[in-house]
Amino acid sequence: MLGPADIADWDADETDRLRAEIRLLPIMRRISDEPHAAREALGPALAARLDGFRRDARRPAHELSRLLEDLRRIHA
């Protein structure tokens, strides 16, 4: 279920869908529950990108799309 953070940056375009999809990935729960283990699984570069997303989710659609693809690839 989406929460207030998901609604706060809703722009009614593709970036909304991408942000929501990223937030619903299992890795987002894992990074909250087990941050060290999740960062190890992602590797330093992808973990840094995900941390950037967590600090400021307002990113261009192409950047969000690449992040989503990379996160899915790691856990495929």
A tleap script that builds the chain and sets N, CA, C and O, in Angstrom:
source leaprc.protein.ff14SB
mol = sequence {
  NMET LEU GLY PRO ALA ASP ILE ALA ASP TRP
  ASP ALA ASP GLU THR ASP ARG LEU ARG ALA
  GLU ILE ARG LEU LEU PRO ILE MET ARG ARG
  ILE SER ASP GLU PRO HIE ALA ALA ARG GLU
  ALA LEU GLY PRO ALA LEU ALA ALA ARG LEU
  ASP GLY PHE ARG ARG ASP ALA ARG ARG PRO
  ALA HIE GLU LEU SER ARG LEU LEU GLU ASP
  LEU ARG ARG ILE HIE CALA
}
set mol.1.N position { 0.841 -1.177 0.000 }
set mol.1.CA position { 0.000 0.000 0.000 }
set mol.1.C position { 0.891 1.247 0.000 }
set mol.1.O position { 1.886 1.312 0.723 }
set mol.2.N position { 0.532 2.198 -0.792 }
set mol.2.CA position { 1.289 3.435 -0.855 }
set mol.2.C position { 0.943 4.317 0.335 }
set mol.2.O position { -0.178 4.283 0.842 }
set mol.3.N position { 1.908 5.097 0.768 }
set mol.3.CA position { 1.699 5.951 1.926 }
set mol.3.C position { 1.845 7.414 1.588 }
set mol.3.O position { 1.927 7.770 0.412 }
set mol.4.N position { 1.879 8.277 2.600 }
set mol.4.CA position { 1.963 9.725 2.397 }
set mol.4.C position { 3.168 10.156 1.576 }
set mol.4.O position { 3.073 11.100 0.793 }
set mol.5.N position { 4.306 9.476 1.743 }
set mol.5.CA position { 5.501 9.847 0.963 }
set mol.5.C position { 5.276 9.610 -0.520 }
set mol.5.O position { 5.809 10.341 -1.355 }
set mol.6.N position { 4.494 8.600 -0.852 }
set mol.6.CA position { 4.214 8.305 -2.251 }
set mol.6.C position { 3.278 9.341 -2.857 }
set mol.6.O position { 3.395 9.674 -4.036 }
set mol.7.N position { 2.372 9.838 -2.070 }
set mol.7.CA position { 1.390 10.802 -2.551 }
set mol.7.C position { 1.992 12.202 -2.623 }
set mol.7.O position { 1.591 13.004 -3.466 }
set mol.8.N position { 2.945 12.504 -1.752 }
set mol.8.CA position { 3.518 13.850 -1.671 }
set mol.8.C position { 4.182 14.302 -2.962 }
set mol.8.O position { 4.192 15.495 -3.264 }
set mol.9.N position { 4.735 13.370 -3.727 }
set mol.9.CA position { 5.426 13.779 -4.949 }
set mol.9.C position { 4.717 13.274 -6.206 }
set mol.9.O position { 5.359 13.016 -7.224 }
set mol.10.N position { 3.406 13.137 -6.134 }
set mol.10.CA position { 2.613 12.640 -7.260 }
set mol.10.C position { 2.402 13.758 -8.272 }
set mol.10.O position { 1.802 14.784 -7.951 }
set mol.11.N position { 2.889 13.565 -9.486 }
set mol.11.CA position { 2.788 14.576 -10.539 }
set mol.11.C position { 1.832 14.197 -11.662 }
set mol.11.O position { 1.631 14.979 -12.591 }
set mol.12.N position { 1.245 13.018 -11.590 }
set mol.12.CA position { 0.322 12.528 -12.619 }
set mol.12.C position { 1.005 12.335 -13.964 }
set mol.12.O position { 0.436 12.656 -15.008 }
set mol.13.N position { 2.214 11.815 -13.938 }
set mol.13.CA position { 2.880 11.459 -15.189 }
set mol.13.C position { 3.683 10.180 -14.983 }
set mol.13.O position { 3.549 9.521 -13.952 }
set mol.14.N position { 4.506 9.831 -15.948 }
set mol.14.CA position { 5.245 8.572 -15.896 }
set mol.14.C position { 6.164 8.481 -14.677 }
set mol.14.O position { 6.381 7.390 -14.149 }
set mol.15.N position { 6.694 9.594 -14.236 }
set mol.15.CA position { 7.597 9.544 -13.087 }
set mol.15.C position { 6.885 9.051 -11.831 }
set mol.15.O position { 7.508 8.417 -10.979 }
set mol.16.N position { 5.595 9.331 -11.706 }
set mol.16.CA position { 4.828 8.837 -10.559 }
set mol.16.C position { 4.807 7.315 -10.539 }
set mol.16.O position { 5.058 6.687 -9.510 }
set mol.17.N position { 4.507 6.743 -11.684 }
set mol.17.CA position { 4.446 5.284 -11.784 }
set mol.17.C position { 5.808 4.671 -11.472 }
set mol.17.O position { 5.894 3.678 -10.750 }
set mol.18.N position { 6.862 5.257 -12.011 }
set mol.18.CA position { 8.205 4.728 -11.788 }
set mol.18.C position { 8.598 4.819 -10.312 }
set mol.18.O position { 9.148 3.868 -9.755 }
set mol.19.N position { 8.316 5.965 -9.677 }
set mol.19.CA position { 8.626 6.116 -8.248 }
set mol.19.C position { 7.865 5.077 -7.423 }
set mol.19.O position { 8.432 4.460 -6.521 }
set mol.20.N position { 6.596 4.889 -7.731 }
set mol.20.CA position { 5.786 3.920 -6.992 }
set mol.20.C position { 6.310 2.502 -7.195 }
set mol.20.O position { 6.388 1.729 -6.240 }
set mol.21.N position { 6.670 2.153 -8.431 }
set mol.21.CA position { 7.196 0.812 -8.692 }
set mol.21.C position { 8.487 0.570 -7.924 }
set mol.21.O position { 8.690 -0.513 -7.374 }
set mol.22.N position { 9.355 1.563 -7.883 }
set mol.22.CA position { 10.609 1.419 -7.140 }
set mol.22.C position { 10.307 1.236 -5.660 }
set mol.22.O position { 10.890 0.363 -5.016 }
set mol.23.N position { 9.412 2.039 -5.113 }
set mol.23.CA position { 9.090 1.959 -3.681 }
set mol.23.C position { 8.448 0.634 -3.297 }
set mol.23.O position { 8.546 0.216 -2.143 }
set mol.24.N position { 7.796 -0.030 -4.236 }
set mol.24.CA position { 7.125 -1.293 -3.943 }
set mol.24.C position { 8.035 -2.508 -4.097 }
set mol.24.O position { 7.629 -3.622 -3.763 }
set mol.25.N position { 9.249 -2.319 -4.592 }
set mol.25.CA position { 10.174 -3.440 -4.750 }
set mol.25.C position { 10.573 -3.998 -3.384 }
set mol.25.O position { 10.703 -3.243 -2.421 }
set mol.26.N position { 10.767 -5.308 -3.295 }
set mol.26.CA position { 11.182 -5.912 -2.022 }
set mol.26.C position { 12.481 -5.319 -1.458 }
set mol.26.O position { 12.653 -5.268 -0.241 }
set mol.27.N position { 13.389 -4.874 -2.323 }
set mol.27.CA position { 14.654 -4.319 -1.837 }
set mol.27.C position { 14.423 -3.077 -0.987 }
set mol.27.O position { 15.224 -2.789 -0.098 }
set mol.28.N position { 13.360 -2.343 -1.235 }
set mol.28.CA position { 13.082 -1.145 -0.439 }
set mol.28.C position { 12.726 -1.524 0.999 }
set mol.28.O position { 13.121 -0.837 1.941 }
set mol.29.N position { 11.983 -2.612 1.164 }
set mol.29.CA position { 11.690 -3.091 2.522 }
set mol.29.C position { 12.968 -3.611 3.168 }
set mol.29.O position { 13.227 -3.376 4.348 }
set mol.30.N position { 13.762 -4.322 2.370 }
set mol.30.CA position { 14.994 -4.902 2.913 }
set mol.30.C position { 15.980 -3.813 3.327 }
set mol.30.O position { 16.652 -3.945 4.350 }
set mol.31.N position { 16.071 -2.751 2.552 }
set mol.31.CA position { 17.017 -1.689 2.894 }
set mol.31.C position { 16.587 -0.982 4.179 }
set mol.31.O position { 17.427 -0.441 4.899 }
set mol.32.N position { 15.302 -0.984 4.467 }
set mol.32.CA position { 14.821 -0.417 5.738 }
set mol.32.C position { 15.088 -1.370 6.900 }
set mol.32.O position { 15.475 -0.945 7.989 }
set mol.33.N position { 14.874 -2.673 6.654 }
set mol.33.CA position { 15.036 -3.676 7.707 }
set mol.33.C position { 16.493 -4.084 7.923 }
set mol.33.O position { 16.940 -4.237 9.059 }
set mol.34.N position { 17.228 -4.257 6.826 }
set mol.34.CA position { 18.615 -4.728 6.875 }
set mol.34.C position { 19.484 -3.875 5.954 }
set mol.34.O position { 19.918 -4.357 4.907 }
set mol.35.N position { 19.745 -2.636 6.314 }
set mol.35.CA position { 20.441 -1.736 5.392 }
set mol.35.C position { 21.810 -2.239 4.944 }
set mol.35.O position { 22.155 -2.115 3.769 }
set mol.36.N position { 22.585 -2.797 5.853 }
set mol.36.CA position { 23.932 -3.245 5.486 }
set mol.36.C position { 23.874 -4.404 4.485 }
set mol.36.O position { 24.588 -4.399 3.482 }
set mol.37.N position { 23.032 -5.383 4.761 }
set mol.37.CA position { 22.903 -6.538 3.871 }
set mol.37.C position { 22.365 -6.129 2.503 }
set mol.37.O position { 22.823 -6.630 1.476 }
set mol.38.N position { 21.410 -5.232 2.492 }
set mol.38.CA position { 20.838 -4.781 1.219 }
set mol.38.C position { 21.884 -4.042 0.396 }
set mol.38.O position { 21.977 -4.247 -0.814 }
set mol.39.N position { 22.666 -3.188 1.035 }
set mol.39.CA position { 23.711 -2.444 0.311 }
set mol.39.C position { 24.774 -3.392 -0.235 }
set mol.39.O position { 25.289 -3.183 -1.333 }
set mol.40.N position { 25.102 -4.434 0.529 }
set mol.40.CA position { 26.055 -5.434 0.043 }
set mol.40.C position { 25.508 -6.142 -1.186 }
set mol.40.O position { 26.240 -6.362 -2.150 }
set mol.41.N position { 24.242 -6.497 -1.163 }
set mol.41.CA position { 23.620 -7.197 -2.289 }
set mol.41.C position { 23.579 -6.319 -3.535 }
set mol.41.O position { 23.712 -6.817 -4.653 }
set mol.42.N position { 23.397 -5.023 -3.347 }
set mol.42.CA position { 23.294 -4.104 -4.479 }
set mol.42.C position { 24.644 -3.711 -5.047 }
set mol.42.O position { 24.757 -3.435 -6.241 }
set mol.43.N position { 25.655 -3.684 -4.219 }
set mol.43.CA position { 26.949 -3.157 -4.639 }
set mol.43.C position { 26.984 -1.661 -4.390 }
set mol.43.O position { 25.938 -1.024 -4.266 }
set mol.44.N position { 28.189 -1.094 -4.317 }
set mol.44.CA position { 28.312 0.314 -3.920 }
set mol.44.C position { 27.651 1.311 -4.874 }
set mol.44.O position { 27.020 2.265 -4.419 }
set mol.45.N position { 27.782 1.113 -6.164 }
set mol.45.CA position { 27.238 2.090 -7.120 }
set mol.45.C position { 25.712 2.109 -7.094 }
set mol.45.O position { 25.102 3.175 -7.010 }
set mol.46.N position { 25.100 0.934 -7.166 }
set mol.46.CA position { 23.635 0.868 -7.174 }
set mol.46.C position { 23.071 1.272 -5.812 }
set mol.46.O position { 22.024 1.914 -5.743 }
set mol.47.N position { 23.752 0.904 -4.739 }
set mol.47.CA position { 23.311 1.316 -3.402 }
set mol.47.C position { 23.331 2.837 -3.277 }
set mol.47.O position { 22.427 3.424 -2.681 }
set mol.48.N position { 24.353 3.475 -3.835 }
set mol.48.CA position { 24.431 4.943 -3.791 }
set mol.48.C position { 23.293 5.569 -4.590 }
set mol.48.O position { 22.706 6.563 -4.161 }
set mol.49.N position { 22.980 4.994 -5.751 }
set mol.49.CA position { 21.857 5.512 -6.551 }
set mol.49.C position { 20.540 5.363 -5.797 }
set mol.49.O position { 19.702 6.265 -5.817 }
set mol.50.N position { 20.360 4.223 -5.132 }
set mol.50.CA position { 19.128 4.000 -4.374 }
set mol.50.C position { 19.051 4.949 -3.180 }
set mol.50.O position { 17.974 5.454 -2.864 }
set mol.51.N position { 20.171 5.194 -2.520 }
set mol.51.CA position { 20.191 6.168 -1.420 }
set mol.51.C position { 19.808 7.558 -1.926 }
set mol.51.O position { 19.067 8.282 -1.261 }
set mol.52.N position { 20.313 7.926 -3.100 }
set mol.52.CA position { 19.949 9.211 -3.698 }
set mol.52.C position { 18.458 9.292 -3.964 }
set mol.52.O position { 17.837 10.329 -3.730 }
set mol.53.N position { 17.882 8.205 -4.450 }
set mol.53.CA position { 16.439 8.148 -4.689 }
set mol.53.C position { 15.675 8.294 -3.377 }
set mol.53.O position { 14.664 8.993 -3.318 }
set mol.54.N position { 16.155 7.639 -2.333 }
set mol.54.CA position { 15.461 7.699 -1.047 }
set mol.54.C position { 15.502 9.102 -0.454 }
set mol.54.O position { 14.569 9.507 0.239 }
set mol.55.N position { 16.572 9.849 -0.718 }
set mol.55.CA position { 16.672 11.226 -0.217 }
set mol.55.C position { 15.816 12.187 -1.036 }
set mol.55.O position { 15.195 13.098 -0.489 }
set mol.56.N position { 15.790 11.974 -2.356 }
set mol.56.CA position { 15.035 12.862 -3.252 }
set mol.56.C position { 14.553 12.047 -4.444 }
set mol.56.O position { 15.311 11.784 -5.376 }
set mol.57.N position { 13.290 11.651 -4.404 }
set mol.57.CA position { 12.728 10.789 -5.440 }
set mol.57.C position { 12.360 11.546 -6.710 }
set mol.57.O position { 12.039 10.927 -7.725 }
set mol.58.N position { 12.401 12.857 -6.668 }
set mol.58.CA position { 12.061 13.643 -7.863 }
set mol.58.C position { 13.236 13.626 -8.823 }
set mol.58.O position { 14.125 14.477 -8.777 }
set mol.59.N position { 13.209 12.639 -9.686 }
set mol.59.CA position { 14.255 12.441 -10.683 }
set mol.59.C position { 13.602 12.416 -12.055 }
set mol.59.O position { 12.400 12.176 -12.165 }
set mol.60.N position { 14.381 12.661 -13.102 }
set mol.60.CA position { 13.827 12.555 -14.458 }
set mol.60.C position { 13.391 11.115 -14.743 }
set mol.60.O position { 13.940 10.168 -14.180 }
set mol.61.N position { 12.414 10.966 -15.611 }
set mol.61.CA position { 11.863 9.645 -15.926 }
set mol.61.C position { 12.937 8.682 -16.404 }
set mol.61.O position { 12.930 7.514 -16.014 }
set mol.62.N position { 13.860 9.145 -17.240 }
set mol.62.CA position { 14.881 8.230 -17.762 }
set mol.62.C position { 15.788 7.713 -16.643 }
set mol.62.O position { 16.230 6.565 -16.689 }
set mol.63.N position { 16.067 8.540 -15.650 }
set mol.63.CA position { 16.897 8.112 -14.520 }
set mol.63.C position { 16.140 7.109 -13.648 }
set mol.63.O position { 16.709 6.110 -13.208 }
set mol.64.N position { 14.865 7.377 -13.401 }
set mol.64.CA position { 14.044 6.453 -12.618 }
set mol.64.C position { 13.894 5.121 -13.337 }
set mol.64.O position { 13.948 4.061 -12.713 }
set mol.65.N position { 13.708 5.177 -14.635 }
set mol.65.CA position { 13.555 3.963 -15.428 }
set mol.65.C position { 14.818 3.105 -15.367 }
set mol.65.O position { 14.731 1.887 -15.208 }
set mol.66.N position { 15.984 3.728 -15.491 }
set mol.66.CA position { 17.252 2.984 -15.409 }
set mol.66.C position { 17.436 2.374 -14.020 }
set mol.66.O position { 17.879 1.232 -13.893 }
set mol.67.N position { 17.097 3.135 -12.987 }
set mol.67.CA position { 17.209 2.622 -11.625 }
set mol.67.C position { 16.293 1.417 -11.432 }
set mol.67.O position { 16.712 0.402 -10.876 }
set mol.68.N position { 15.055 1.524 -11.884 }
set mol.68.CA position { 14.100 0.425 -11.764 }
set mol.68.C position { 14.607 -0.807 -12.507 }
set mol.68.O position { 14.557 -1.914 -11.971 }
set mol.69.N position { 15.091 -0.629 -13.728 }
set mol.69.CA position { 15.618 -1.755 -14.512 }
set mol.69.C position { 16.798 -2.406 -13.806 }
set mol.69.O position { 16.877 -3.632 -13.739 }
set mol.70.N position { 17.715 -1.604 -13.280 }
set mol.70.CA position { 18.889 -2.150 -12.598 }
set mol.70.C position { 18.503 -2.887 -11.322 }
set mol.70.O position { 19.073 -3.935 -11.020 }
set mol.71.N position { 17.549 -2.357 -10.574 }
set mol.71.CA position { 17.097 -3.031 -9.356 }
set mol.71.C position { 16.402 -4.347 -9.690 }
set mol.71.O position { 16.597 -5.342 -8.993 }
set mol.72.N position { 15.608 -4.364 -10.730 }
set mol.72.CA position { 14.942 -5.608 -11.148 }
set mol.72.C position { 15.963 -6.639 -11.616 }
set mol.72.O position { 15.828 -7.827 -11.323 }
set mol.73.N position { 16.978 -6.191 -12.337 }
set mol.73.CA position { 17.994 -7.102 -12.865 }
set mol.73.C position { 18.757 -7.775 -11.711 }
set mol.73.O position { 19.072 -8.963 -11.782 }
set mol.74.N position { 19.045 -7.024 -10.670 }
set mol.74.CA position { 19.765 -7.568 -9.512 }
set mol.74.C position { 18.961 -8.690 -8.859 }
set mol.74.O position { 19.531 -9.677 -8.394 }
set mol.75.N position { 17.654 -8.541 -8.823 }
set mol.75.CA position { 16.802 -9.503 -8.114 }
set mol.75.C position { 16.021 -10.414 -9.040 }
set mol.75.O position { 15.032 -11.018 -8.623 }
set mol.76.N position { 16.442 -10.523 -10.277 }
set mol.76.CA position { 15.750 -11.412 -11.228 }
set mol.76.C position { 16.206 -12.849 -11.065 }
set mol.76.O position { 15.733 -13.732 -11.779 }
savepdb mol mol.pdb
quit
